[in-house]
Amino acid sequence: QLQLQESGPGLVKPSETLSLTCTVSGDSISSSSYYWGWIRQPPGKGLEWIGTVYYSGSTYYNPSLKSRVTISEDKSKNQFSLKLTSVTAADTAVYYCASVSWDVGGNYYIDYWGQGTLVTVSS
Amino acid sequence: DIQMTQSPSSLSASVGDRVTITCRASQSIRSHLNWYQQKPGKAPKLLIYAASSLQSGVPSRFSGSGSGTDFTLTISSLQPEDFATYYCQQSYSSPLTFGGGTKVEIK
């Protein structure tokens, strides 16, 4: 069974870069069985998909964040990471890392989630 | 982007009640629809994928139906542990998008 754990600073200053890492256990991030992704949730609000990376290195980003987001893998550490540049208070949220699987019909679903980490953007 | 609209945004129900939550997509998404349950302070948990397939380990009182633009999540007999917020999510086209959530509260 997959386990995912987010790590990174809980406080980031406005205009700086938010950086988070997700450590995966239970399978290799080099596996072709999953996409690896990030989702966020502002306090008291709903869920927003940020983007995903595949073992091949292919990335898919939410167009609303694409200009500021980079998701990458570190296969040697079995980790993947999120960088979000030029943050503002609107980027304050719980950030989740997750695995994304798909069924034979081409439907993609998020089957394993990290516990989430709150990142606050404030000076 | 495909917009996902859930209704109601909240509901009050009693243990043993049958509960139905609706999710509507702004365009046809075939059966590319998933449901999640989220409890306070916890990550969401996958309940249903592909509109009607029950995720392994999820109790059979949860069921999903629908295709195209209209979908429902049904809890046949509400249990104390089911009080939570429920989200739908489409994967028909990128970006993946979620509904606004339905909070199920104790009556």
Interface residues (C-beta under 8 A of the other chain):
Chain A: G46 L47 E48 W49 Y60 Y61 N62 P63 S64 Y96 W102 D103 G105 G106 N107 Y108 Y109 I110 D111 W113 G114 Q115 G116
Chain B: D1 R30 S31 H32 L33 N34 Y36 K42 A43 P44 K45 L46 Y49 A50 S53 Q55 Y87 Q89 S91 S94 P95 L96 T97 F98 G99 G100 G101
